[in-house]
């Protein structure tokens, strides 16, 4: 059940405003496997998070999980802790997302989401959430985990972990178009005004003319900071349309050996490589 409306708000002007108290509330939610930090901020803004029975409505806020009772929708969270000198155990799953599957953990419209493709036993054992998003029509690599700190480092632009995409475009994308995509284009952002977006690296994979469908251009695109549907919107600004968009790599993690809809756990070596790319050390939580 959702947090009762009668729960009084707790503004972080008192004890929750003390950064010496512990860790940020959104980081505590991420470490507990509730959601990524960005999604945790959304939960807090929606009034779904309480600290010691009081709804938190302003950020930043700091909590001490040894003494504070933190709840989401009335359910208490527990941060995984190291035991016996060993790091807490997390789950890491690589999924090949097909078309028309949404990158969320639930959907009020009842559409199929990425968790619907995973073994229910795996989902119950770990509170999995996707690292980043792909729109419904895009396909490719999705990482699912309950490791909130790694998720933050892989998705926050500060850490500059690259994401690689194979993009098939309807039309002839000229060298001048590619230069414009790399220099950057101004895109509107919801509620924040226009923002410049650019593709860090573009490699031409091929141009061809299809007798039935006309010109086709295929690009390999690298992003380090991504806005909502950024590639599709930038290509549209140049008068073209993305025909197919596939994420093929996240940092050192590559989408290989999986058909659409298939998934597998990551190997220890793959997890270690992700930690290194994100600037983290295993067990430093």
Secondary structure, 3 states (H helix, E strand, C coil): CCCCCCCCEECCCCHHHCHHHCEEHHHHHHHCCCCCHHHHHHHHHCCCEEECCEEECCCCCEECCCCCCEEECCEECCCCCCECCECCCCCEEEEEECCCCECCCCCCCCCCEHHHHCCHHHHHHCCCEECCCCCCCCEEEEEEECCHHHHHHHHCHHHCCCEEEEEEEECCCCHHHHHHHHHCEEEEECCCEEEEECCCEEEEEEEEEECCCEEEEEEEEEECCCCCCHHHHHHHHCCCEEEEEEEEEECCEECCCCCCCCEEECCHHHHHHHHHHCCCCCCCC
